[in-house]
Amino acid sequence: MNKKDFAWLIMCSRKTIAYVADMDSYELKFLSPAAMELCGLTAPEEYLNQKCFELIQGLDAPCAFCTNRKLRTDAPYKWEFYNQHLKCWASIEDSLIEIDGHPYRLEVIRDISKDKAKIDSILNQLTMEEMLVKCIELLAYENDADVAIDRFLETVGDFYAADRTYIFEYDFEQDCANNTYEWCQPHISSEKDNLQQLPLELLADWGAKFERHGFFYINSVREDYAQDSPEYNILNQQGIQSVAAAPFIQDGRITGFLGVDNPSANTRDWTLLRSVSTFVIDELKKRRLLLDLEYASYRDLLTGLSNRNYYQKFLDGLKLSPPDSLGIVYIDINGLKAANDGYGHQYGDYIITQSAMILKRFFPDCAFRIGGDEFIALSIDCAQASFEQKVADVKAAFDQDKNVDVSIGSLWKQGEYNIENEIILADELMYSEKQKYYDTILREGRGSRTGQAAHLLQSIQNHQFTVVYQPQVELATGKIVGVEALIRKKGPGGKLITPDHFIPRYEREGIIRHIDLYVFEVLCAQLKKWHDRGDRLRGSVNFSRVTLMETNIVKTLQNVCGQYGVAPEDVTVEITESVSKVENAALNALINTFHAAGFSISLDDFGTAYSNLSILGELDFTELKIDKSMLQDLTGNKKKQALVKNVILICKDFGNIISLAEGIESEEQYALLLKYHCLLGQGYYFSKPLSEKVFNSYYRTKKTFRAPAYPH
């Protein structure tokens, strides 16, 4: 027996997996008994003339990894390979042999699946430990809890090659579970929004699995659940074929779980999923603590409404992305201090909470308590009719509640607008309504409750204010045709204090109406005196925008005129350009109401910081008063001359709006204004503001000024 015979004997007698194949035709010529057993064959006839790639690899064509071209006669070719057909790892040694001068491939195979499994287990253990450390680091060192959990879920999902990883948290008060966090592969759709407020009873089967095993892995949803069961329907609708989950256990109670959908790697060992749940619980606790702190910082604890801090944050967000339309409701509780003083703070708190409940009923998403007795509600991208109906409903609800009295200001804006300005305007509208409350309690003898309002009215009754009159002159004729009534406050020693020292404070306190109406009433009384003696002078008076926004303000002024027998046609109501902040439709309606009642409307202070040419084209003014700042250095400043000249020309072109220049101090200014065809003027060139007595004397002696010749 030669060496080849001995080798052949060894191959056939040992458990050696080997085969011989023709290198040209790939036909099998020999399989060892161990190879036949591995392939499920019992006799040589079953493999003879079969192709090696068909029987050994289960392929229809020669293997792409075939080693025929790599074989040499001087040394074998060694390699490792996982055979999908035979389901084993193989250490392979291929040799080129010749039989009767024809080349054949001898392949000797050693099954190393068990050795490979041990190595993979060690490597997998190392990888799992690394992943566990990474997960812990993500949860421990990332300051933002949400970011930490999102990145953690992505890491777990990648490790298990899963479609989706997620966290469910149980809400025992609502008896439901919510999918609070989720990570998905790019090609997998999110299910988080669909998995909110699931009844806990729906998860009873999972809960039982958690109780029994502390963890579970369902390899096949189709096999584990009946296809008509709710559990199967929920999982199947999400495309879940397999799922693993580990519970969160706190104080012996399951409070949620960490889930992995359709894992396809590392499914033999779930140590990672089991181990990280404790760290996730700590992170969720931290998140809840942060949410509680945020809730406390953004929530008014008495009413449950969002507080001023959140209101400011919300406004900042609106400024970055303004809505197409915005409705604002500004509410102030009337008499809260009096309620606290008279009935105790518990009753005051009741009034506050009742007000909050009414507001939240109609504006559940954007209602804020921004002060002790102040609330704001915002309506984002709501149609005007719908918003106004909500406001009407709010007012009706407050009217029905006999324990709560409030003042309400509201407006709706669309298109381009400044959010802060609109809120200020809503606040002013609220204060306009609040004047009714002040008036009511003053009439009922409860003046002490109005604070500053009562003090102001007492000052008026004690004659601490006086009205002075500045002549208004028809420039072409030099004739005094009217006066502007101006308020002055009497200071120590009889010195008169100008309005800039006290009007802003009264406006801030919302009590300016009392000054406005006082001046208007004094003017009407004076006009009556002048008219009775044959002096047909007109009078103008400036009104705060807050007063003008009062409900029925036109009717109030009509009543005063009627009381003194003065025709509204003899009175001009002056408004400043700041009134342009009011929504155009509302402002236009107000001006039309004034016109219908007979009053003239003058746009005061044109040319100051508020100037807006578009307001002239949008609203119907009777008169435009050019601010004195535009007349300063008029004679030596060509640009100012052009401005003033064109403003006067615009008045004429806009339908004969009366042009009136304020602050005329020199004959040169007078002459230029005549040249530009300005109709009326007032200023120290003619006269400073005068008391009634001085004006009467002045008017008798100086009814007409000599008009200068204007330069050509």
JOMOHU-V781397 format. One record per residue. N is the residue number from 1. RES is the residue in one letter. SS is DSSP state (hx for helix, st for strand, lp for the rest). Layout:
BEGIN
{{N;RES;SS} {N;RES;SS}}
END
This chain:
BEGIN
{{1;M;lp} {2;N;lp} {3;K;hx} {4;K;hx} {5;D;hx} {6;F;hx} {7;A;hx} {8;W;hx} {9;L;hx} {10;I;hx} {11;M;hx} {12;C;hx} {13;S;hx} {14;R;lp} {15;K;lp} {16;T;lp} {17;I;st} {18;A;st} {19;Y;st} {20;V;st} {21;A;st} {22;D;st} {23;M;lp} {24;D;lp} {25;S;lp} {26;Y;lp} {27;E;st} {28;L;st} {29;K;st} {30;F;st} {31;L;st} {32;S;lp} {33;P;hx} {34;A;hx} {35;A;hx} {36;M;hx} {37;E;hx} {38;L;hx} {39;C;hx} {40;G;lp} {41;L;lp} {42;T;lp} {43;A;lp} {44;P;hx} {45;E;hx} {46;E;hx} {47;Y;lp} {48;L;lp} {49;N;lp} {50;Q;lp} {51;K;st} {52;C;hx} {53;F;hx} {54;E;hx} {55;L;hx} {56;I;lp} {57;Q;lp} {58;G;lp} {59;L;lp} {60;D;lp} {61;A;lp} {62;P;lp} {63;C;lp} {64;A;lp} {65;F;lp} {66;C;lp} {67;T;lp} {68;N;hx} {69;R;hx} {70;K;hx} {71;L;lp} {72;R;lp} {73;T;lp} {74;D;lp} {75;A;lp} {76;P;lp} {77;Y;st} {78;K;st} {79;W;st} {80;E;st} {81;F;st} {82;Y;st} {83;N;st} {84;Q;lp} {85;H;lp} {86;L;lp} {87;K;lp} {88;C;st} {89;W;st} {90;A;st} {91;S;st} {92;I;st} {93;E;st} {94;D;st} {95;S;st} {96;L;st} {97;I;st} {98;E;st} {99;I;st} {100;D;lp} {101;G;lp} {102;H;st} {103;P;st} {104;Y;st} {105;R;st} {106;L;st} {107;E;st} {108;V;st} {109;I;st} {110;R;st} {111;D;st} {112;I;lp} {113;S;hx} {114;K;hx} {115;D;hx} {116;K;hx} {117;A;hx} {118;K;hx} {119;I;hx} {120;D;hx} {121;S;hx} {122;I;hx} {123;L;hx} {124;N;hx} {125;Q;hx} {126;L;hx} {127;T;hx} {128;M;hx} {129;E;hx} {130;E;hx} {131;M;hx} {132;L;hx} {133;V;hx} {134;K;hx} {135;C;hx} {136;I;hx} {137;E;hx} {138;L;hx} {139;L;hx} {140;A;hx} {141;Y;hx} {142;E;lp} {143;N;lp} {144;D;lp} {145;A;hx} {146;D;hx} {147;V;hx} {148;A;hx} {149;I;hx} {150;D;hx} {151;R;hx} {152;F;hx} {153;L;hx} {154;E;hx} {155;T;hx} {156;V;hx} {157;G;hx} {158;D;hx} {159;F;hx} {160;Y;lp} {161;A;lp} {162;A;lp} {163;D;lp} {164;R;st} {165;T;st} {166;Y;st} {167;I;st} {168;F;st} {169;E;st} {170;Y;st} {171;D;st} {172;F;lp} {173;E;lp} {174;Q;lp} {175;D;lp} {176;C;st} {177;A;st} {178;N;st} {179;N;st} {180;T;st} {181;Y;st} {182;E;st} {183;W;st} {184;C;st} {185;Q;lp} {186;P;lp} {187;H;lp} {188;I;lp} {189;S;lp} {190;S;lp} {191;E;lp} {192;K;hx} {193;D;hx} {194;N;hx} {195;L;lp} {196;Q;lp} {197;Q;lp} {198;L;st} {199;P;st} {200;L;hx} {201;E;hx} {202;L;hx} {203;L;hx} {204;A;hx} {205;D;hx} {206;W;hx} {207;G;hx} {208;A;hx} {209;K;hx} {210;F;hx} {211;E;hx} {212;R;hx} {213;H;hx} {214;G;lp} {215;F;st} {216;F;st} {217;Y;st} {218;I;st} {219;N;lp} {220;S;lp} {221;V;hx} {222;R;hx} {223;E;hx} {224;D;hx} {225;Y;lp} {226;A;lp} {227;Q;lp} {228;D;lp} {229;S;lp} {230;P;hx} {231;E;hx} {232;Y;hx} {233;N;hx} {234;I;hx} {235;L;hx} {236;N;hx} {237;Q;hx} {238;Q;lp} {239;G;lp} {240;I;lp} {241;Q;lp} {242;S;lp} {243;V;st} {244;A;st} {245;A;st} {246;A;st} {247;P;st} {248;F;st} {249;I;st} {250;Q;st} {251;D;lp} {252;G;lp} {253;R;st} {254;I;st} {255;T;st} {256;G;st} {257;F;st} {258;L;st} {259;G;st} {260;V;st} {261;D;st} {262;N;lp} {263;P;lp} {264;S;lp} {265;A;lp} {266;N;lp} {267;T;lp} {268;R;lp} {269;D;lp} {270;W;lp} {271;T;hx} {272;L;hx} {273;L;hx} {274;R;hx} {275;S;hx} {276;V;hx} {277;S;hx} {278;T;hx} {279;F;hx} {280;V;hx} {281;I;hx} {282;D;hx} {283;E;hx} {284;L;hx} {285;K;hx} {286;K;hx} {287;R;hx} {288;R;hx} {289;L;hx} {290;L;hx} {291;L;hx} {292;D;hx} {293;L;hx} {294;E;hx} {295;Y;hx} {296;A;hx} {297;S;hx} {298;Y;hx} {299;R;st} {300;D;lp} {301;L;lp} {302;L;lp} {303;T;lp} {304;G;lp} {305;L;lp} {306;S;st} {307;N;lp} {308;R;hx} {309;N;hx} {310;Y;hx} {311;Y;hx} {312;Q;hx} {313;K;hx} {314;F;hx} {315;L;hx} {316;D;hx} {317;G;hx} {318;L;hx} {319;K;hx} {320;L;hx} {321;S;lp} {322;P;lp} {323;P;lp} {324;D;lp} {325;S;st} {326;L;st} {327;G;st} {328;I;st} {329;V;st} {330;Y;st} {331;I;st} {332;D;st} {333;I;st} {334;N;lp} {335;G;lp} {336;L;hx} {337;K;hx} {338;A;hx} {339;A;hx} {340;N;hx} {341;D;hx} {342;G;hx} {343;Y;hx} {344;G;lp} {345;H;hx} {346;Q;hx} {347;Y;hx} {348;G;hx} {349;D;hx} {350;Y;hx} {351;I;hx} {352;I;hx} {353;T;hx} {354;Q;hx} {355;S;hx} {356;A;hx} {357;M;hx} {358;I;hx} {359;L;hx} {360;K;hx} {361;R;hx} {362;F;hx} {363;F;lp} {364;P;lp} {365;D;lp} {366;C;lp} {367;A;st} {368;F;st} {369;R;st} {370;I;lp} {371;G;lp} {372;G;lp} {373;D;lp} {374;E;st} {375;F;st} {376;I;st} {377;A;st} {378;L;st} {379;S;st} {380;I;st} {381;D;lp} {382;C;lp} {383;A;lp} {384;Q;hx} {385;A;hx} {386;S;hx} {387;F;hx} {388;E;hx} {389;Q;hx} {390;K;hx} {391;V;hx} {392;A;hx} {393;D;hx} {394;V;hx} {395;K;hx} {396;A;hx} {397;A;hx} {398;F;hx} {399;D;hx} {400;Q;hx} {401;D;lp} {402;K;lp} {403;N;lp} {404;V;lp} {405;D;lp} {406;V;st} {407;S;st} {408;I;st} {409;G;st} {410;S;st} {411;L;st} {412;W;st} {413;K;st} {414;Q;st} {415;G;lp} {416;E;lp} {417;Y;lp} {418;N;lp} {419;I;hx} {420;E;hx} {421;N;hx} {422;E;hx} {423;I;hx} {424;I;hx} {425;L;hx} {426;A;hx} {427;D;hx} {428;E;hx} {429;L;hx} {430;M;hx} {431;Y;hx} {432;S;hx} {433;E;hx} {434;K;hx} {435;Q;hx} {436;K;hx} {437;Y;hx} {438;Y;hx} {439;D;hx} {440;T;hx} {441;I;hx} {442;L;hx} {443;R;hx} {444;E;lp} {445;G;lp} {446;R;lp} {447;G;hx} {448;S;hx} {449;R;hx} {450;T;hx} {451;G;lp} {452;Q;hx} {453;A;hx} {454;A;hx} {455;H;hx} {456;L;hx} {457;L;hx} {458;Q;hx} {459;S;hx} {460;I;hx} {461;Q;hx} {462;N;lp} {463;H;lp} {464;Q;lp} {465;F;st} {466;T;st} {467;V;st} {468;V;st} {469;Y;st} {470;Q;st} {471;P;st} {472;Q;st} {473;V;st} {474;E;st} {475;L;lp} {476;A;lp} {477;T;lp} {478;G;lp} {479;K;st} {480;I;st} {481;V;st} {482;G;st} {483;V;st} {484;E;st} {485;A;st} {486;L;st} {487;I;st} {488;R;st} {489;K;st} {490;K;st} {491;G;lp} {492;P;hx} {493;G;hx} {494;G;hx} {495;K;lp} {496;L;st} {497;I;st} {498;T;lp} {499;P;hx} {500;D;hx} {501;H;hx} {502;F;lp} {503;I;hx} {504;P;hx} {505;R;hx} {506;Y;hx} {507;E;hx} {508;R;hx} {509;E;lp} {510;G;lp} {511;I;lp} {512;I;hx} {513;R;hx} {514;H;hx} {515;I;hx} {516;D;hx} {517;L;hx} {518;Y;hx} {519;V;hx} {520;F;hx} {521;E;hx} {522;V;hx} {523;L;hx} {524;C;hx} {525;A;hx} {526;Q;hx} {527;L;hx} {528;K;hx} {529;K;hx} {530;W;hx} {531;H;hx} {532;D;hx} {533;R;lp} {534;G;lp} {535;D;lp} {536;R;lp} {537;L;lp} {538;R;st} {539;G;st} {540;S;st} {541;V;st} {542;N;st} {543;F;lp} {544;S;lp} {545;R;hx} {546;V;hx} {547;T;hx} {548;L;hx} {549;M;lp} {550;E;lp} {551;T;lp} {552;N;lp} {553;I;hx} {554;V;hx} {555;K;hx} {556;T;hx} {557;L;hx} {558;Q;hx} {559;N;hx} {560;V;hx} {561;C;hx} {562;G;hx} {563;Q;hx} {564;Y;hx} {565;G;lp} {566;V;lp} {567;A;lp} {568;P;hx} {569;E;hx} {570;D;hx} {571;V;st} {572;T;st} {573;V;st} {574;E;st} {575;I;st} {576;T;st} {577;E;hx} {578;S;hx} {579;V;hx} {580;S;hx} {581;K;hx} {582;V;lp} {583;E;lp} {584;N;hx} {585;A;hx} {586;A;hx} {587;L;hx} {588;N;hx} {589;A;hx} {590;L;hx} {591;I;hx} {592;N;hx} {593;T;hx} {594;F;hx} {595;H;hx} {596;A;hx} {597;A;hx} {598;G;lp} {599;F;lp} {600;S;st} {601;I;st} {602;S;st} {603;L;st} {604;D;st} {605;D;st} {606;F;st} {607;G;lp} {608;T;lp} {609;A;lp} {610;Y;lp} {611;S;lp} {612;N;lp} {613;L;lp} {614;S;hx} {615;I;hx} {616;L;hx} {617;G;hx} {618;E;hx} {619;L;lp} {620;D;lp} {621;F;lp} {622;T;lp} {623;E;st} {624;L;st} {625;K;st} {626;I;st} {627;D;lp} {628;K;hx} {629;S;hx} {630;M;hx} {631;L;lp} {632;Q;lp} {633;D;lp} {634;L;hx} {635;T;hx} {636;G;hx} {637;N;lp} {638;K;hx} {639;K;hx} {640;K;hx} {641;Q;hx} {642;A;hx} {643;L;hx} {644;V;hx} {645;K;hx} {646;N;hx} {647;V;hx} {648;I;hx} {649;L;hx} {650;I;hx} {651;C;hx} {652;K;hx} {653;D;hx} {654;F;lp} {655;G;lp} {656;N;lp} {657;I;lp} {658;I;st} {659;S;st} {660;L;st} {661;A;st} {662;E;lp} {663;G;lp} {664;I;lp} {665;E;lp} {666;S;lp} {667;E;hx} {668;E;hx} {669;Q;hx} {670;Y;hx} {671;A;hx} {672;L;hx} {673;L;hx} {674;L;hx} {675;K;hx} {676;Y;lp} {677;H;lp} {678;C;lp} {679;L;lp} {680;L;st} {681;G;st} {682;Q;lp} {683;G;lp} {684;Y;lp} {685;Y;lp} {686;F;lp} {687;S;lp} {688;K;lp} {689;P;lp} {690;L;st} {691;S;lp} {692;E;hx} {693;K;hx} {694;V;hx} {695;F;hx} {696;N;hx} {697;S;hx} {698;Y;hx} {699;Y;hx} {700;R;hx} {701;T;hx} {702;K;lp} {703;K;lp} {704;T;st} {705;F;lp} {706;R;lp} {707;A;lp} {708;P;lp} {709;A;lp} {710;Y;lp} {711;P;lp} {712;H;lp}}
END
